[in-house]
Amino acid sequence: MALRKLMEEAEKLLRSAGVEEPKIELSRDPRYGEISSLAAFELAKKLKKSPNEVASEIVDRIRSEQMELVKDVEAVRGYINFKANWIKYSEEILKEILEKGERYGSTEIGAGRKIIIEHTSVNPNKPLHVGHARNTCLGDSLARILRFIGYDVIVLNYVDDSGAQMADLILGFTELGYPLDPPEEMRFDEYCGDIVYVEVSKKVEEDENLAERRRKIVEEIESGRGRCYELNKKVVERVLRDQIKTCWRLGATYNILNMESQIISLNIWNEIFDKLKEKKLVYRAESGAKAGCWLLDLSKHPILSKEGDEVLVRSDGTTTYVARDIAYAAWKLGGTSKDFKYSIWGANPDGGKIYITDEAGDIELKMGEVDRVINVIDVRQKRPQEIVKYALKLLGLRSEKYVHYAYEIVALSRKDAERLGYCVERGEKVVHMSGRKGLYIKVEEMLNMLKDRALEEVKKRHEDWSMEKMISVAEKIAVGALRYALIKPDIDKLIVLDTDEILRLEGDTGPYLQYSYARACRILEKSEDEPSTKPPAEPLEAEKRLLRRMAILPKILLEFDENLLIKPIANYAYRLASDFNDFYEKAPVLKASKDVRRFRLGIVMAFKVTLANVLRLLGIPLMEEM
């Protein structure tokens, strides 16, 4: 890559001057050069000289005839600064971007390695809310970026189709008179989550007989046979279809749907449980509130032990979700002799097949050796996830490969909660979702509100467009606005969604990025000249700033492989768009002389390619008109 070539040339120049360890890094202040070396500071200690004196001596030994992309080398307060030959460097940057096109930025660092990512994993008894959407968008962006840098990525969606939450629905449908079909114009997932589950849960809390009946239904579902088990399968399938449609609307795709019931029927847990018992890592409580339960011994863990041992099997023989997570995690890491059978569930919008675990299936999919297992699960599950990781270590598995990608929850601004018709308490500025209060902000609800508001603006600006085109653009704006708002903050920070903010065309928003891309498309569309990579003269500062920004994308993605942080990439997209809009204001393209115009068109074309690649990584829809 162009930046790498510049850095390698700087390293070569330093070595030719006798520096064994060049210590190269990007300059913090481009006014002093593109690349800096701190080598003189370490050498100064050995030579007992000042860093500036050592730096000056090194610079004096560098021969200018060896320079190509480097124009000049200076010693400044101990730093050795390399200034670029921008005539050659800018051409190198543009050539690389335009030649690589949609692959620009990819480093192939993950080639030959596999990563499993589990995300979304919403119980199939309700629609997705905006908190789930953060999970989905983070997980999908992780998958997109890791695939882009060469990894073989397998995306899993864990479907908890057993347990009390599903039993509530089955109880409602079989014994409490709730019809299986939702009211007209209501989706099945909404019907289950907003009506049946909420109402039945309240009734169960108030009636011990219903609570006992629910427990029996849980047992029947886990047994894998019976009327309730069969009905549960049908309900899960219908809810899951609606949930996945919402995820597709957000731009997410999946490879495998892992059904919890299949984990139970495959007896992965029994195998893991036997291993835990053999190693004397679990014990059966003989007295007290947990009598009859099997617990994981956490006494040797310095932190987890403070809250006591963890129940894995209840006294009635049913497993806890932590137990099932341990079994599932062991399967991901290849720590079990058992494996699933699969059938084809459907296809993603891009045509990619979606497989589902199915004991009657005839397809085998071998995971093989994995480099990492990334689990996108909110921060409230920190302790259970730590327990799972600890159990994997006790079992002798490579627990360091198991990554809990923890993120904070999502809240809503007061005015948006009121727009959606929720009753907000006086003085409450930030509204947290709560089923008890009736605050349950569905993804579809949020996207539709964003889409309607975007559509109003599109109509004002493009009266000549067809309604179909207006709706299509409004949908892309809505998705881009929501996705960007959910992935750009630090993952450990609470998000307060404010649609007034996230829909703005100026500032750090998804629509601003989309608008910048559309602006570049419009410039290229208006010109009849062919873009050029050759600058007719030293580029302007606004041109250098944009070129410099585009050149560092491969470096940004190399760093992502180490830290898995999406925020720096989102931040990069915003700064890239800002630099482009500054370039647009200070370096006119279409009105410039021919040679300058062609070079600037080359910059615009390279920007379009670079921003498009980054937006695809973030899952933000591209639009040539907006």
Secondary structure, DSSP 8 states (H G I E B T S, - for coil): -HHHHHHHHHHHHHHHTT-S---EEE-SSGGG-SEEE-HHHHHHHHHTS-HHHHHHHHHHH--GGG-SSEEEEEEETTEEEEEE-HHHHHHHHHHHHHHHGGGTT---TTTT-EEEEE-----TTS--BHHHHHHHHHHHHHHHHHHHTT-EEEEEEEE--SSHHHHHHHHHHHHS---SS--TT--HHHIIIIIIIHHHHHHHHH-HHHHHHHHHHHHHHHHT-SHHHHHHHHHHHHHHHHHHHHHHHTT---SEEEEHHHHHHTTHHHHHHHHHHHTT-EEE--SSTTTT-EEE--TTSTTGGGG--EEEE-TTS-B-HHHHHHHHHHHHTT--S----EEEEEE-TTS-EEEEE-TT--B-------SEEEEEEEGGGHHHHHHHHHHHHHTTS-GGGEEEEEE--EEEEHHHHHHTT----TT--EEE-BTTTTB--BHHHHHHHHHHHHHHHHHHH-TTS-HHHHHHHHHHHHHHHHHHHHHSS-TTS-EEE-HHHHT-SSSSSHHHHHHHHHHHHHHHHH--S---S--SSS--HHHHHHHHHHHTHHHHHHHHHHH--SHHHHHHHHHHHHHHHHHHHHS-STTS-HHHHHHHHHHHHHHHHHHHHHHHHHT----S--
